[in-house]
Amino acid sequence: DTTASSKNAALSIEFVRLMAQQYGYTEVCHNETSCMISFRKDANRINVYYTTATVGTCLNHPRSGKTQLFRRNVDGATLVSIFANPRVHTGTGYYHRKNMTQKWKLKGANNVFLSDSARRWQYVGETTGLLTDENEMQTVIDIVTEWDSLYWNDGELPHMNETNFACGSHGGLVRMMYQVVRETCGDFQCWSHSSNKFYSGGEMPYNHKCDNLRRFLEVHRVDVRRIKEKLKSLSRTVLVELMQWLIGREVCAMRLVNMNGERFMTEWSSLVMNAHQDYGEIMYPRNAPVCRCCGIMETTGEVR
């Protein structure tokens, strides 16, 4: 039976497993928190988010690199066709890149590219159901794309200690984000999950003034203001999830919390966290020294 689910309905996990087995796929992961079950066959990996009927496909070629796609509202018949031949859909929305220094390129299009951060948030938004509004999805893509472009030039790997204006790049954007946190969530502080320490005021990451910050703002003050307005245009739920990811990317395990030490969270927080991890596991080389949750290169060579 290839009609196990209708459009916009959840996929039956039993049906998903049956179809994967019939087409020779091996189950490699079942994340009950994010409601995702993953299968592998040769160089192909298929992730099925069965409650949102979203399917992610990643084809890995040793020379040409990774090609990936995710589809929403997958019904039973479409799922069967994906398992039968995941390459049959390569002309309908697949993104491709050979290595981590490249942007993701939309196959079949001349000038459609996405940064890794933008592709990550597409993945997270669509697989979890957090971002169902196309305009809000585009706003998030714009924010992370513009943020990264102020940190690094095209073709540079995302090292946090190698941004264009050193600490000035961080300070210009992070201090702006702190303003948005205070305007939308109230008084706050930062908390390190790894050390269990709280930081407020000038102790918070990059919350200081320096010559690098002055030089950065002389060039990019308008850009920072534009990103701030885009942040404030987001729904509070999406805004909180994005800002938590951004601060955790700046300093590993850092979180935004209220003055009682309670983390700013939404009903999506667990799903979003798991989806970020899933993206990293699928999209990055297994031994790459890169954080699976944020895409930042590790200075120690270890994966966070």
Buried (B, 14 or more C-beta within 10 A) or exposed (E): EEEBBEEEEBBBBEBBBEBBEEBEBEEEEBBEEBBBBBBBBEEBBBBBBBBBBBBBBBBBEEEEBBBBBBBBBBBBEBBBBBBEEBEEBBEEBBBBBEEBEBBBBBBEEEEEBBBBBBBBBBBBBBBBBBBEEEEBBBBBBBBBBBBBBBBBEEEBBBEBEBBBBBBBBBBBBBBBBBEBBEEBBEEBBBBBEEEEEBBEEEEBBBBEEBEBBEBBBEEBEEBBEBBBEBBEEBBEBBBBBBBBBBBBBBBBEBBBBBEEEEEBBBEBBEBBBBBBBBBBBBBBEEEBBBBBBBBBBBEEEEBB
